Amino acid sequence: MSALFFKRFLQRPFQVASIIPSSKALVKKVVRKMDFTGPRVIAEYGPGEGVHSREIARRMSADSQLLLFELDAAFSRDLQRQFADDPRVHVINGDAARLPEELKRCGIPKCDYILSGIPFSILEIKKKRALLEKTYEALADGGSFIIYQVTNELRQHATLFDRAESQYVLQNIPPMFVTVFHKVTRRNGHHRPLRPAAVLSTTNHHSA
């Protein structure tokens, strides 16, 4: 763990959410949810000191792009330093809700994957649902929204997505749920309406 991460946790514990960065085991579980065989557009909400970002950048192709949305200015500066020589990586010191505007500014139609480590459970319900809607709209058909969280409460709110799969990762402090929300390919271009949470088709997988 870097001194910067510990310092930012002490200063903003609710925003940083964890006292230590994600473990190697958690990072591995997360990146295995992504297909890196072709060019990809990937966005990450709340990368912190960049443990997931570095592994994604290491695996993605030369013609892929990674957009990092970090609200904390100190983390953002550190990410810009880390990826200064990588033109594929774009660091945005701002709210994840800016994703649609940033995609438009960069001339990118949609994302293949969106990863989030921000603590959704502490967001008030209207902000939570608004970010979920923007996330869904920013994903390409067939894309995935991947989250790692201490609780799995977001599943009851993410009713825009067609299905979800969760895995519990014990090799992290604290243990985390890794959940993948899928946006299916639409033949007629119609989007799925918001539904009651109970209707969401889900599959649970719990493993270490």
VMD Tcl script that draws the C-alpha trace (Angstrom):
set ca {
  {0.00 0.00 0.00}
  {1.32 3.45 -0.91}
  {1.58 6.30 1.57}
  {-0.73 8.30 -0.70}
  {-3.51 5.70 -0.49}
  {-3.35 5.52 3.31}
  {-3.28 9.31 3.59}
  {-6.30 9.74 1.31}
  {-8.21 7.06 3.25}
  {-7.60 8.91 6.51}
  {-8.71 12.20 4.95}
  {-11.72 10.84 3.00}
  {-12.66 7.40 4.35}
  {-16.13 7.28 2.78}
  {-14.88 8.27 -0.65}
  {-11.85 5.95 -0.64}
  {-13.95 3.23 1.07}
  {-11.12 0.76 1.81}
  {-8.07 1.12 4.01}
  {-5.88 -0.82 1.54}
  {-5.97 -1.17 -2.27}
  {-7.41 -4.24 -4.00}
  {-5.40 -7.45 -3.64}
  {-3.71 -9.18 -6.57}
  {-6.31 -11.95 -6.28}
  {-9.19 -9.49 -6.62}
  {-7.56 -7.71 -9.55}
  {-7.10 -11.06 -11.30}
  {-10.76 -12.01 -10.72}
  {-11.89 -8.67 -12.17}
  {-9.75 -8.66 -15.32}
  {-10.81 -12.22 -16.10}
  {-14.30 -10.83 -16.65}
  {-12.98 -8.92 -19.70}
  {-12.04 -10.11 -23.17}
  {-8.83 -8.47 -24.37}
  {-8.53 -10.31 -27.70}
  {-9.43 -7.20 -29.73}
  {-9.52 -3.41 -29.42}
  {-11.61 -2.39 -26.42}
  {-12.95 0.82 -24.89}
  {-12.94 0.53 -21.12}
  {-13.96 3.08 -18.49}
  {-13.14 2.83 -14.80}
  {-14.92 4.69 -12.00}
  {-12.81 5.47 -8.93}
  {-9.48 3.84 -9.85}
  {-7.75 5.22 -6.75}
  {-4.04 4.52 -7.01}
  {-4.58 2.43 -10.14}
  {-4.10 -1.24 -9.20}
  {-6.86 -2.38 -11.58}
  {-5.96 0.28 -14.16}
  {-2.36 -0.91 -14.45}
  {-3.40 -4.52 -15.05}
  {-6.03 -3.51 -17.61}
  {-3.51 -1.32 -19.45}
  {-0.99 -4.17 -19.38}
  {-3.46 -6.57 -21.01}
  {-5.28 -4.36 -23.52}
  {-4.20 -3.96 -27.13}
  {-2.35 -1.00 -28.64}
  {-5.55 0.29 -30.24}
  {-7.66 0.07 -27.08}
  {-8.58 3.01 -24.84}
  {-8.97 3.31 -21.08}
  {-10.83 6.23 -19.46}
  {-10.17 6.71 -15.74}
  {-12.65 8.82 -13.74}
  {-11.12 9.83 -10.42}
  {-12.80 12.43 -8.20}
  {-9.88 12.77 -5.79}
  {-7.37 15.34 -7.10}
  {-4.33 13.71 -5.46}
  {-5.13 10.28 -6.91}
  {-5.85 11.89 -10.27}
  {-2.44 13.59 -10.36}
  {-0.77 10.31 -9.43}
  {-2.63 8.47 -12.22}
  {-1.62 11.12 -14.73}
  {2.00 10.61 -13.66}
  {1.74 6.83 -13.93}
  {0.23 6.86 -17.42}
  {1.97 9.96 -18.81}
  {3.66 7.89 -21.51}
  {0.60 5.81 -22.46}
  {-1.62 7.58 -25.03}
  {-4.29 4.90 -24.63}
  {-5.10 6.04 -21.10}
  {-7.15 9.18 -20.39}
  {-7.33 10.42 -16.78}
  {-10.37 12.56 -15.95}
  {-10.37 14.35 -12.60}
  {-14.13 14.45 -12.27}
  {-17.38 12.65 -11.53}
  {-18.11 9.32 -13.24}
  {-21.41 10.85 -14.38}
  {-19.35 12.75 -16.97}
  {-18.73 9.54 -18.92}
  {-21.23 10.25 -21.75}
  {-19.75 13.73 -22.33}
  {-16.17 12.41 -22.27}
  {-17.04 9.69 -24.78}
  {-18.55 12.31 -27.07}
  {-15.55 14.62 -26.61}
  {-13.14 11.79 -27.52}
  {-15.27 10.70 -30.47}
  {-15.94 7.28 -28.91}
  {-19.42 5.83 -29.53}
  {-19.71 3.38 -26.58}
  {-17.74 1.39 -24.00}
  {-17.20 -2.36 -24.12}
  {-16.62 -2.54 -20.37}
  {-17.19 -0.20 -17.45}
  {-15.51 -1.08 -14.15}
  {-16.40 0.50 -10.83}
  {-14.95 0.35 -7.34}
  {-16.78 3.41 -6.02}
  {-18.91 2.63 -2.93}
  {-22.39 2.70 -4.47}
  {-23.96 1.79 -1.12}
  {-23.23 5.26 0.30}
  {-24.71 7.14 -2.67}
  {-28.18 8.54 -2.21}
  {-30.75 6.68 -4.26}
  {-31.38 9.32 -6.96}
  {-27.67 9.75 -7.69}
  {-27.19 5.99 -7.67}
  {-29.97 5.39 -10.19}
  {-28.86 8.31 -12.38}
  {-25.31 6.93 -12.57}
  {-26.63 3.45 -13.36}
  {-28.71 4.87 -16.23}
  {-25.75 6.79 -17.65}
  {-23.61 3.68 -17.32}
  {-26.17 1.58 -19.18}
  {-26.47 4.14 -21.98}
  {-22.68 4.38 -22.32}
  {-22.29 0.62 -22.81}
  {-22.32 -0.95 -26.24}
  {-24.83 -3.74 -26.82}
  {-23.21 -6.88 -25.48}
  {-21.09 -4.83 -23.06}
  {-20.64 -5.39 -19.33}
  {-20.67 -3.25 -16.20}
  {-18.35 -4.82 -13.61}
  {-18.31 -3.79 -9.96}
  {-16.36 -4.87 -6.89}
  {-18.11 -3.95 -3.64}
  {-18.22 -4.92 0.03}
  {-22.00 -5.39 -0.24}
  {-24.07 -6.67 -3.15}
  {-26.95 -4.24 -2.65}
  {-26.52 -2.66 -6.08}
  {-28.15 -5.67 -7.71}
  {-31.54 -4.56 -6.42}
  {-31.12 -1.17 -8.15}
  {-29.46 -2.17 -11.44}
  {-32.71 -3.33 -13.02}
  {-31.87 -1.87 -16.44}
  {-29.50 -4.75 -17.05}
  {-30.67 -8.06 -18.41}
  {-28.78 -10.37 -16.11}
  {-26.12 -10.35 -13.43}
  {-23.58 -12.79 -12.04}
  {-21.84 -12.42 -8.69}
  {-18.73 -13.98 -7.22}
  {-17.53 -13.55 -3.63}
  {-13.77 -13.03 -3.36}
  {-12.38 -13.88 0.05}
  {-8.75 -13.13 -0.84}
  {-9.12 -9.42 -0.25}
  {-9.33 -7.15 2.80}
  {-12.22 -6.76 3.15}
  {-13.77 -9.60 1.06}
  {-15.58 -8.29 -2.01}
  {-18.45 -9.18 -4.30}
  {-17.48 -9.00 -7.95}
  {-20.66 -8.60 -9.98}
  {-21.02 -8.43 -13.75}
  {-24.13 -6.76 -15.20}
  {-24.77 -7.63 -18.84}
  {-26.36 -5.47 -21.53}
  {-27.64 -7.77 -24.25}
  {-27.52 -7.06 -27.97}
  {-30.77 -5.49 -29.21}
  {-31.93 -6.29 -32.72}
  {-34.46 -3.45 -32.87}
  {-32.43 -0.86 -30.98}
  {-34.93 -0.67 -28.10}
  {-33.59 -0.32 -24.59}
  {-34.82 -2.21 -21.57}
  {-37.15 -0.14 -19.33}
  {-36.64 0.20 -15.60}
  {-38.26 -2.70 -13.76}
  {-38.87 -3.79 -10.19}
  {-35.77 -5.42 -8.77}
  {-37.48 -8.78 -8.25}
  {-37.86 -9.28 -12.01}
  {-34.11 -9.17 -12.71}
  {-32.81 -12.50 -13.97}
  {-29.71 -13.31 -11.95}
  {-27.29 -16.11 -11.25}
  {-25.21 -16.26 -8.09}
  {-21.77 -17.84 -7.99}
  {-19.87 -17.79 -4.70}
  {-16.24 -18.82 -4.71}
  {-12.95 -17.81 -3.21}
}
mol new
graphics top color blue
foreach p $ca { graphics top sphere $p radius 0.5 }
foreach p [lrange $ca 0 end-1] q [lrange $ca 1 end] { graphics top cylinder $p $q radius 0.2 }
display resetview
